[in-house]
Amino acid sequence: MYLNAYTVIRRSWGLLALAVISTGCSVDKSTAPDVSAPSGFGLSIASTASPDSLPRDGQATSLVQLFVRDYQDKAVGGQRFSLSATTGTLSATDVTTDSSGAATVRFTAPSVNTNVTAAMISATPIGNAGTVTSGSRTIVIGLTGPSVPVASFTWTPPSPGRLDLVTFDATNTTVDGTSCLDKCTYAWDFGDGTASADRITTHRFDNAATYSVRLTVSTSAGVTVNSTRSVVVGAAAAITPVITQSPTDPKLGDTVIFDASSSTTPDGVAIVSYAWDFGNGLTASTRQAATTFGAARTYTVRLTIVDALGRTATTTRSVTVAATT
């Protein structure tokens, strides 16, 4: 009986030791506690615009609000934002959230002449204490209104001279991608105190200079846009005096006829004045003129012409008069 009891006790202690060892193995393999919960610094941004669509009238406004909350969905005050808009105007470009976590700014629509269909308002957080999980925000406000023309014009010649006839053409002006033509009205300011109201018009500049030529285009809906371009005007184009004579080999005592009919101007402007100096003390002021020479020698005949625009040019011709035999 004693040996049996002792045997039972030894077996019991063995089983207990085995249980302890087994328990120790299970503790070594236990899972670490979960630490992936929010850190307390995460922030989120929400935004609204009311209304979210405006007419392009330069007056309509929308109330834009930004809301900042932490990971516990609690309002965050003191968060600054830098604001910018692609068109229109903002009542402020730097705002800070209040104790309710809200910041407010008012957006005013652009004018009817602005060729846009939407305004993009960017809000960028500045110097926040935590991490803004959603980053910058972009608020889109739709813009409605009549179509806006795109004013465009050309001119020829591309490098005009003083007093040249320059043709200005606004045919390239478009509305909704198609030529506006007579559906638009046109107003030109040539930068020298003169104007025109034709789609295709001509103009002469009195002086060599750089002119800011402005085209204003209007539609029946009351939309008006402008286009201004610099036109460089150089020196006046040359007019060309030409002398012909008959006979071409005059002798002493011959009547020599001089003719300026072959003289030209670059744009067909009329020649209004002819001045001859025959080199023999005689002059004339007609397109064709005749004279005689009193000595056998070479004379320098001078012709000066003036056109209707005031352009002047002079040429000379040597005339040798032979002695009679």
SULUR-V720859 format. One record per residue. N is the residue number from 1. RES is the residue in three letters. SS is DSSP state (A for helix, B for strand, O for the rest). BURIAL is + if it has 9 or more other ideal C-beta (glycine too) atoms within 8 Angstrom, else -. D_LAST is the distance of its C-alpha to the last C-alpha in Angstrom with 2 decimals. Layout:
# SULUR-V720859
n=N res=RES ss=SS burial=BURIAL d_last=D_LAST
n=N res=RES ss=SS burial=BURIAL d_last=D_LAST
This chain:
# SULUR-V720859
n=1 res=MET ss=O burial=- d_last=185.18
n=2 res=TYR ss=A burial=- d_last=183.83
n=3 res=LEU ss=A burial=- d_last=181.57
n=4 res=ASN ss=A burial=- d_last=180.16
n=5 res=ALA ss=A burial=- d_last=179.39
n=6 res=TYR ss=A burial=- d_last=177.65
n=7 res=THR ss=A burial=- d_last=175.57
n=8 res=VAL ss=A burial=- d_last=174.52
n=9 res=ILE ss=A burial=- d_last=173.50
n=10 res=ARG ss=A burial=- d_last=171.34
n=11 res=ARG ss=A burial=- d_last=169.63
n=12 res=SER ss=A burial=- d_last=168.93
n=13 res=TRP ss=A burial=- d_last=167.31
n=14 res=GLY ss=A burial=- d_last=165.16
n=15 res=LEU ss=A burial=- d_last=163.94
n=16 res=LEU ss=A burial=- d_last=163.15
n=17 res=ALA ss=A burial=- d_last=161.12
n=18 res=LEU ss=A burial=- d_last=159.18
n=19 res=ALA ss=A burial=- d_last=158.41
n=20 res=VAL ss=A burial=- d_last=157.11
n=21 res=ILE ss=A burial=- d_last=154.85
n=22 res=SER ss=A burial=- d_last=153.57
n=23 res=THR ss=A burial=- d_last=152.88
n=24 res=GLY ss=A burial=- d_last=150.96
n=25 res=CYS ss=A burial=- d_last=148.60
n=26 res=SER ss=A burial=- d_last=147.83
n=27 res=VAL ss=A burial=- d_last=146.87
n=28 res=ASP ss=A burial=- d_last=144.38
n=29 res=LYS ss=O burial=- d_last=142.51
n=30 res=SER ss=O burial=- d_last=142.27
n=31 res=THR ss=O burial=- d_last=138.88
n=32 res=ALA ss=O burial=- d_last=137.10
n=33 res=PRO ss=O burial=- d_last=136.74
n=34 res=ASP ss=O burial=- d_last=133.57
n=35 res=VAL ss=O burial=- d_last=131.11
n=36 res=SER ss=O burial=- d_last=128.13
n=37 res=ALA ss=O burial=- d_last=128.64
n=38 res=PRO ss=O burial=- d_last=125.80
n=39 res=SER ss=O burial=- d_last=125.25
n=40 res=GLY ss=O burial=- d_last=124.98
n=41 res=PHE ss=O burial=- d_last=121.27
n=42 res=GLY ss=B burial=+ d_last=119.62
n=43 res=LEU ss=B burial=+ d_last=117.74
n=44 res=SER ss=B burial=+ d_last=116.16
n=45 res=ILE ss=B burial=+ d_last=113.51
n=46 res=ALA ss=B burial=- d_last=113.35
n=47 res=SER ss=B burial=+ d_last=110.84
n=48 res=THR ss=B burial=- d_last=110.43
n=49 res=ALA ss=B burial=+ d_last=107.77
n=50 res=SER ss=B burial=- d_last=108.84
n=51 res=PRO ss=O burial=- d_last=107.12
n=52 res=ASP ss=O burial=- d_last=105.25
n=53 res=SER ss=B burial=- d_last=102.48
n=54 res=LEU ss=B burial=+ d_last=100.41
n=55 res=PRO ss=B burial=- d_last=97.66
n=56 res=ARG ss=O burial=+ d_last=94.30
n=57 res=ASP ss=O burial=+ d_last=94.39
n=58 res=GLY ss=O burial=- d_last=94.27
n=59 res=GLN ss=O burial=- d_last=97.80
n=60 res=ALA ss=O burial=- d_last=100.37
n=61 res=THR ss=B burial=+ d_last=102.51
n=62 res=SER ss=B burial=+ d_last=104.78
n=63 res=LEU ss=B burial=- d_last=107.69
n=64 res=VAL ss=B burial=+ d_last=107.42
n=65 res=GLN ss=B burial=+ d_last=110.59
n=66 res=LEU ss=B burial=+ d_last=111.42
n=67 res=PHE ss=B burial=+ d_last=115.01
n=68 res=VAL ss=B burial=+ d_last=116.30
n=69 res=ARG ss=B burial=+ d_last=119.76
n=70 res=ASP ss=B burial=+ d_last=121.62
n=71 res=TYR ss=O burial=+ d_last=123.47
n=72 res=GLN ss=O burial=- d_last=126.51
n=73 res=ASP ss=O burial=- d_last=124.38
n=74 res=LYS ss=O burial=- d_last=124.74
n=75 res=ALA ss=B burial=+ d_last=122.00
n=76 res=VAL ss=O burial=+ d_last=119.95
n=77 res=GLY ss=O burial=+ d_last=118.71
n=78 res=GLY ss=O burial=- d_last=116.13
n=79 res=GLN ss=O burial=+ d_last=113.72
n=80 res=ARG ss=B burial=+ d_last=110.08
n=81 res=PHE ss=B burial=+ d_last=107.13
n=82 res=SER ss=B burial=+ d_last=103.36
n=83 res=LEU ss=B burial=+ d_last=101.64
n=84 res=SER ss=B burial=- d_last=98.11
n=85 res=ALA ss=B burial=+ d_last=96.60
n=86 res=THR ss=O burial=- d_last=93.56
n=87 res=THR ss=O burial=- d_last=92.80
n=88 res=GLY ss=O burial=+ d_last=94.41
n=89 res=THR ss=B burial=- d_last=96.28
n=90 res=LEU ss=B burial=+ d_last=99.65
n=91 res=SER ss=O burial=- d_last=101.90
n=92 res=ALA ss=O burial=- d_last=102.54
n=93 res=THR ss=O burial=- d_last=101.32
n=94 res=ASP ss=B burial=+ d_last=104.50
n=95 res=VAL ss=B burial=+ d_last=107.95
n=96 res=THR ss=B burial=+ d_last=111.52
n=97 res=THR ss=O burial=+ d_last=114.47
n=98 res=ASP ss=O burial=- d_last=117.39
n=99 res=SER ss=O burial=- d_last=121.09
n=100 res=SER ss=O burial=- d_last=120.99
n=101 res=GLY ss=O burial=+ d_last=118.36
n=102 res=ALA ss=B burial=+ d_last=115.63
n=103 res=ALA ss=B burial=+ d_last=112.15
n=104 res=THR ss=B burial=+ d_last=110.14
n=105 res=VAL ss=B burial=+ d_last=106.45
n=106 res=ARG ss=B burial=+ d_last=104.60
n=107 res=PHE ss=B burial=+ d_last=101.41
n=108 res=THR ss=B burial=+ d_last=98.95
n=109 res=ALA ss=O burial=+ d_last=96.70
n=110 res=PRO ss=O burial=+ d_last=92.89
n=111 res=SER ss=O burial=- d_last=90.76
n=112 res=VAL ss=O burial=+ d_last=89.99
n=113 res=ASN ss=O burial=- d_last=86.41
n=114 res=THR ss=O burial=+ d_last=87.65
n=115 res=ASN ss=O burial=- d_last=87.09
n=116 res=VAL ss=O burial=+ d_last=90.43
n=117 res=THR ss=O burial=- d_last=93.61
n=118 res=ALA ss=B burial=- d_last=96.00
n=119 res=ALA ss=B burial=+ d_last=96.63
n=120 res=MET ss=B burial=+ d_last=98.06
n=121 res=ILE ss=B burial=+ d_last=100.22
n=122 res=SER ss=B burial=+ d_last=101.17
n=123 res=ALA ss=B burial=+ d_last=104.32
n=124 res=THR ss=B burial=- d_last=104.76
n=125 res=PRO ss=B burial=+ d_last=108.06
n=126 res=ILE ss=B burial=- d_last=107.83
n=127 res=GLY ss=O burial=- d_last=110.48
n=128 res=ASN ss=O burial=+ d_last=113.36
n=129 res=ALA ss=O burial=- d_last=116.72
n=130 res=GLY ss=O burial=+ d_last=117.33
n=131 res=THR ss=B burial=- d_last=115.46
n=132 res=VAL ss=B burial=+ d_last=113.65
n=133 res=THR ss=O burial=- d_last=114.39
n=134 res=SER ss=O burial=- d_last=111.79
n=135 res=GLY ss=O burial=- d_last=108.93
n=136 res=SER ss=O burial=- d_last=106.11
n=137 res=ARG ss=B burial=+ d_last=106.13
n=138 res=THR ss=B burial=- d_last=103.29
n=139 res=ILE ss=B burial=+ d_last=103.89
n=140 res=VAL ss=B burial=+ d_last=101.75
n=141 res=ILE ss=B burial=+ d_last=101.20
n=142 res=GLY ss=B burial=+ d_last=99.52
n=143 res=LEU ss=B burial=+ d_last=96.80
n=144 res=THR ss=B burial=- d_last=96.04
n=145 res=GLY ss=O burial=+ d_last=93.36
n=146 res=PRO ss=O burial=- d_last=90.36
n=147 res=SER ss=O burial=- d_last=87.58
n=148 res=VAL ss=O burial=+ d_last=84.98
n=149 res=PRO ss=O burial=+ d_last=81.28
n=150 res=VAL ss=B burial=+ d_last=79.06
n=151 res=ALA ss=O burial=+ d_last=75.87
n=152 res=SER ss=O burial=+ d_last=72.71
n=153 res=PHE ss=O burial=+ d_last=68.98
n=154 res=THR ss=B burial=- d_last=65.59
n=155 res=TRP ss=B burial=+ d_last=62.05
n=156 res=THR ss=B burial=- d_last=58.53
n=157 res=PRO ss=O burial=- d_last=56.21
n=158 res=PRO ss=O burial=- d_last=58.70
n=159 res=SER ss=O burial=- d_last=56.53
n=160 res=PRO ss=O burial=+ d_last=54.84
n=161 res=GLY ss=B burial=+ d_last=52.38
n=162 res=ARG ss=O burial=+ d_last=52.50
n=163 res=LEU ss=O burial=+ d_last=51.82
n=164 res=ASP ss=O burial=+ d_last=51.97
n=165 res=LEU ss=O burial=- d_last=53.93
n=166 res=VAL ss=B burial=+ d_last=57.15
n=167 res=THR ss=B burial=+ d_last=59.61
n=168 res=PHE ss=B burial=+ d_last=63.28
n=169 res=ASP ss=B burial=+ d_last=65.77
n=170 res=ALA ss=O burial=+ d_last=69.60
n=171 res=THR ss=O burial=- d_last=70.36
n=172 res=ASN ss=O burial=+ d_last=72.01
n=173 res=THR ss=O burial=+ d_last=74.77
n=174 res=THR ss=B burial=+ d_last=78.12
n=175 res=VAL ss=B burial=+ d_last=81.73
n=176 res=ASP ss=O burial=- d_last=84.40
n=177 res=GLY ss=O burial=- d_last=81.74
n=178 res=THR ss=B burial=- d_last=79.85
n=179 res=SER ss=B burial=- d_last=76.67
n=180 res=CYS ss=O burial=+ d_last=77.58
n=181 res=LEU ss=A burial=- d_last=74.60
n=182 res=ASP ss=A burial=- d_last=75.55
n=183 res=LYS ss=A burial=- d_last=79.18
n=184 res=CYS ss=B burial=+ d_last=78.04
n=185 res=THR ss=B burial=- d_last=76.19
n=186 res=TYR ss=B burial=+ d_last=73.41
n=187 res=ALA ss=B burial=+ d_last=72.35
n=188 res=TRP ss=B burial=+ d_last=69.35
n=189 res=ASP ss=B burial=- d_last=68.88
n=190 res=PHE ss=O burial=+ d_last=65.44
n=191 res=GLY ss=O burial=- d_last=66.41
n=192 res=ASP ss=O burial=- d_last=63.92
n=193 res=GLY ss=O burial=- d_last=66.01
n=194 res=THR ss=O burial=- d_last=64.94
n=195 res=ALA ss=B burial=- d_last=66.99
n=196 res=SER ss=B burial=+ d_last=67.15
n=197 res=ALA ss=O burial=- d_last=69.95
n=198 res=ASP ss=O burial=- d_last=68.31
n=199 res=ARG ss=O burial=+ d_last=69.12
n=200 res=ILE ss=B burial=- d_last=65.41
n=201 res=THR ss=B burial=+ d_last=63.19
n=202 res=THR ss=B burial=- d_last=59.77
n=203 res=HIS ss=B burial=+ d_last=58.95
n=204 res=ARG ss=O burial=+ d_last=56.17
n=205 res=PHE ss=O burial=+ d_last=56.95
n=206 res=ASP ss=O burial=- d_last=55.18
n=207 res=ASN ss=O burial=- d_last=55.60
n=208 res=ALA ss=O burial=+ d_last=55.57
n=209 res=ALA ss=O burial=- d_last=59.28
n=210 res=THR ss=B burial=- d_last=62.30
n=211 res=TYR ss=B burial=+ d_last=64.09
n=212 res=SER ss=B burial=+ d_last=67.66
n=213 res=VAL ss=B burial=+ d_last=67.41
n=214 res=ARG ss=B burial=+ d_last=70.83
n=215 res=LEU ss=B burial=+ d_last=71.94
n=216 res=THR ss=B burial=+ d_last=75.31
n=217 res=VAL ss=B burial=+ d_last=76.93
n=218 res=SER ss=B burial=+ d_last=79.99
n=219 res=THR ss=B burial=+ d_last=82.31
n=220 res=SER ss=O burial=- d_last=84.44
n=221 res=ALA ss=O burial=- d_last=87.48
n=222 res=GLY ss=O burial=- d_last=86.17
n=223 res=VAL ss=O burial=+ d_last=85.13
n=224 res=THR ss=B burial=+ d_last=82.04
n=225 res=VAL ss=B burial=+ d_last=80.22
n=226 res=ASN ss=B burial=+ d_last=77.07
n=227 res=SER ss=B burial=+ d_last=74.40
n=228 res=THR ss=B burial=- d_last=72.04
n=229 res=ARG ss=B burial=- d_last=69.07
n=230 res=SER ss=B burial=- d_last=66.43
n=231 res=VAL ss=B burial=+ d_last=62.82
n=232 res=VAL ss=B burial=- d_last=60.26
n=233 res=VAL ss=O burial=+ d_last=57.05
n=234 res=GLY ss=B burial=- d_last=54.08
n=235 res=ALA ss=O burial=- d_last=50.74
n=236 res=ALA ss=O burial=+ d_last=48.74
n=237 res=ALA ss=O burial=+ d_last=46.81
n=238 res=ALA ss=O burial=- d_last=43.06
n=239 res=ILE ss=O burial=+ d_last=40.85
n=240 res=THR ss=B burial=- d_last=37.40
n=241 res=PRO ss=O burial=+ d_last=34.25
n=242 res=VAL ss=O burial=+ d_last=31.26
n=243 res=ILE ss=O burial=+ d_last=27.63
n=244 res=THR ss=B burial=- d_last=25.39
n=245 res=GLN ss=B burial=+ d_last=21.93
n=246 res=SER ss=B burial=- d_last=19.75
n=247 res=PRO ss=O burial=- d_last=17.00
n=248 res=THR ss=O burial=- d_last=17.57
n=249 res=ASP ss=O burial=- d_last=13.93
n=250 res=PRO ss=O burial=+ d_last=12.55
n=251 res=LYS ss=B burial=+ d_last=9.20
n=252 res=LEU ss=O burial=+ d_last=9.62
n=253 res=GLY ss=O burial=- d_last=11.67
n=254 res=ASP ss=O burial=+ d_last=12.99
n=255 res=THR ss=B burial=- d_last=16.77
n=256 res=VAL ss=B burial=+ d_last=18.14
n=257 res=ILE ss=B burial=+ d_last=21.74
n=258 res=PHE ss=B burial=+ d_last=24.14
n=259 res=ASP ss=B burial=+ d_last=27.47
n=260 res=ALA ss=O burial=+ d_last=30.70
n=261 res=SER ss=O burial=- d_last=32.74
n=262 res=SER ss=O burial=- d_last=33.26
n=263 res=SER ss=O burial=+ d_last=35.09
n=264 res=THR ss=B burial=- d_last=38.76
n=265 res=THR ss=O burial=+ d_last=42.19
n=266 res=PRO ss=O burial=- d_last=44.93
n=267 res=ASP ss=O burial=- d_last=47.46
n=268 res=GLY ss=O burial=- d_last=45.45
n=269 res=VAL ss=O burial=+ d_last=45.84
n=270 res=ALA ss=O burial=- d_last=43.44
n=271 res=ILE ss=B burial=+ d_last=40.49
n=272 res=VAL ss=B burial=- d_last=41.06
n=273 res=SER ss=B burial=- d_last=38.41
n=274 res=TYR ss=B burial=+ d_last=34.65
n=275 res=ALA ss=B burial=+ d_last=32.99
n=276 res=TRP ss=B burial=+ d_last=29.21
n=277 res=ASP ss=B burial=- d_last=27.62
n=278 res=PHE ss=O burial=+ d_last=23.82
n=279 res=GLY ss=O burial=- d_last=23.54
n=280 res=ASN ss=O burial=+ d_last=21.75
n=281 res=GLY ss=O burial=- d_last=25.12
n=282 res=LEU ss=O burial=- d_last=25.48
n=283 res=THR ss=B burial=- d_last=28.09
n=284 res=ALA ss=B burial=+ d_last=29.54
n=285 res=SER ss=O burial=- d_last=32.87
n=286 res=THR ss=O burial=- d_last=32.44
n=287 res=ARG ss=O burial=- d_last=32.20
n=288 res=GLN ss=B burial=+ d_last=28.80
n=289 res=ALA ss=B burial=+ d_last=26.44
n=290 res=ALA ss=B burial=- d_last=22.89
n=291 res=THR ss=B burial=+ d_last=20.68
n=292 res=THR ss=B burial=+ d_last=17.25
n=293 res=PHE ss=O burial=+ d_last=15.91
n=294 res=GLY ss=O burial=- d_last=15.20
n=295 res=ALA ss=O burial=- d_last=13.61
n=296 res=ALA ss=O burial=+ d_last=11.49
n=297 res=ARG ss=O burial=- d_last=14.54
n=298 res=THR ss=B burial=- d_last=17.35
n=299 res=TYR ss=B burial=+ d_last=19.82
n=300 res=THR ss=B burial=+ d_last=23.37
n=301 res=VAL ss=B burial=+ d_last=24.39
n=302 res=ARG ss=B burial=+ d_last=28.21
n=303 res=LEU ss=B burial=+ d_last=30.48
n=304 res=THR ss=B burial=+ d_last=34.26
n=305 res=ILE ss=B burial=+ d_last=36.64
n=306 res=VAL ss=B burial=+ d_last=40.37
n=307 res=ASP ss=B burial=+ d_last=42.79
n=308 res=ALA ss=O burial=- d_last=46.00
n=309 res=LEU ss=O burial=- d_last=48.07
n=310 res=GLY ss=O burial=- d_last=46.15
n=311 res=ARG ss=O burial=+ d_last=44.42
n=312 res=THR ss=B burial=- d_last=41.10
n=313 res=ALA ss=B burial=+ d_last=38.21
n=314 res=THR ss=B burial=+ d_last=34.74
n=315 res=THR ss=B burial=+ d_last=31.69
n=316 res=THR ss=B burial=+ d_last=28.20
n=317 res=ARG ss=B burial=+ d_last=24.84
n=318 res=SER ss=B burial=- d_last=21.90
n=319 res=VAL ss=B burial=+ d_last=18.57
n=320 res=THR ss=B burial=- d_last=15.38
n=321 res=VAL ss=O burial=+ d_last=12.43
n=322 res=ALA ss=B burial=+ d_last=9.05
n=323 res=ALA ss=O burial=- d_last=6.44
n=324 res=THR ss=O burial=- d_last=3.79
n=325 res=THR ss=O burial=- d_last=0.00
